[in-house]
């Protein structure tokens, strides 16, 4: 028999365990916002125009210009003038110049230092290009301004496409000095500070729209076509649509749609590979025995599962891949609507990194 002292001990232990679990919960992700172009983003006297086939993504003090072909990330930073004078310091002298002298000349310095503390926590949500060994540049954001207190306002620019050669100039040249109409500028700093409204500026929050501009182009692709993700490719047939993330990103689910039925594809985080590298005819579905097939029956009729009087479809979940990080998940409705999902699985094939059908972008 358990006495009162023991009961008190177990109650206290339960409270400690609950408190410990609560203390270790990760913080919620920050709000992210996205808008499709055309629009102009400004920082100081610098501006960059997002084109109609591009989007602007905001997370904290970081903004990104995203297209299928490339991704450009930037965040403001204040640097001491001494950083430009150290031979082995974080700023390397005059790598590129763009624009025209004297009023529109932009000088891009190579930058190898850390991000400012207020930007660093957000880099995990906009990581492409901001890695420790990635090529980055620093652009001065104020034209004709003398350093204040020995500090200079800069914009740190990153891109997975940067390689430290003259080819980087094509992206850096998109940043213009004194070339924007102030009334057309979207200033991320004003949005963060509440001086301007996200909605009025045309931005949607990621929580409000699963297809928001920070992840997806404005319109799905119409078939026929071809889609690749994580070493796997498949044909998109005529009459089908594909909602897929920007090709320059590595995240986001893809959706194959036909006649109101949608198949959801997730992952893999790392490319899937053949079990037998020497077998060109190996099918990705052959990895099923290393993964799982799960059937979920219908949850019921009407809300919250389906519209009033309508029974929610059951669903299938197929997991392909031997390794946890190299695994693709495919979800689709069961019953009469399952045909699209099973036909997609039959279409899957392994593809090489340089397969021209994948339309590989310059990252």
C-alpha positions, 0 to 999 in steps of 0.5 A: 500500500502506498502511503501519503508520503509516497503519494506526495513524493510522486505528485512532486515528481510529476510536477518536476517532470511537467515543469522540465518538459515545459522548460525544454519546449522550443520557442515558436517559430517567428512570423514570416511574410511573403508577397509576389512582385512586382514591388520594391524593397528599400534599405537606406538609399539602396533599393532592389526591385522584385520582378513579376515572377519573383517574391519577397520573403520577410523574417525578422530583419532579413528579407529575401528576393526569391525566384526559380533561378536564384535567391538573394538574401539581405539584412541591415548591419552597422559596422565600425569603420575600423572593419574596413581598415584591417587587412584580415578583418571581416570586410575586404576592400572594393571587390565590385562596383555597380551603377554609375558615378558619382550618385549611383555608384554602389561598391560591394565589399566581400564580408566574412564576419558574423551577422548582427545579434538581432539577425542571427536567430532568424538566419535558421529560417532564411539559411541559404547563403548565410552559412559560415563559409558562404560568399557574402557582400557588404553594400553601404546603404547611405550615399554621401553620408559621413560615418556617424560615431565611427559606424557605417550603415551597411546591407549584408547580401548573400546568395547561394549563387555567389561564388566570389567571381565576376559572375556575382556582379549580375546579382549585386547590380540589382541593388540600385542607389538613389533610384527608387520612388520613396512612395513605392518602397517597402521598408522591412524595418518599418514593418518590423517596427509597426510603422507600416502594415504588412497587409497594406504592403501586400504581404501574407503571413505564412500561417494564413496561407499554406501557399504563401509567396515565401514558398510558392510561385503565384500559380501552379504549373500546368501539365504536361511537364516534369518535376524533380525533388530529392533525386526522384522525378515524375511526369506531370500529365496533361490535365494535371497541375503541380503546386511546387515550391520555388526551385531555388529553395529546398523546403516545402511540400509539392501537390499534384492535382487533378479533378479536385483530388490532390496528392501531397509529396514531402521530402526528402531532406537528402536525395534518395538513392538506388539500393543497387547503384548499378541497376538503372531500372530500379523503381523507387517503389522498391524501397517500400519494404524499407519504409511504411504503408499506412491507411487512415480510415474516415474520421466521420461525416461533416465538420470538422472533418468535411462539409456538412453531410459529407463523409471525409475520405480516408487516406493513404500514407506511403513512405519511400526510403531507407534512411530517416532524412532520405525519405519521401512521404506521399499522402492521398485520399483513399477510395475512389479518389486513390487512383491519382496517388497510386498512378503517381507512385507508378510514375516515379523514377530515380533521376540524376542531379543534371537530368535536363528534365528537372530544369535545375536552377543556379543556386 
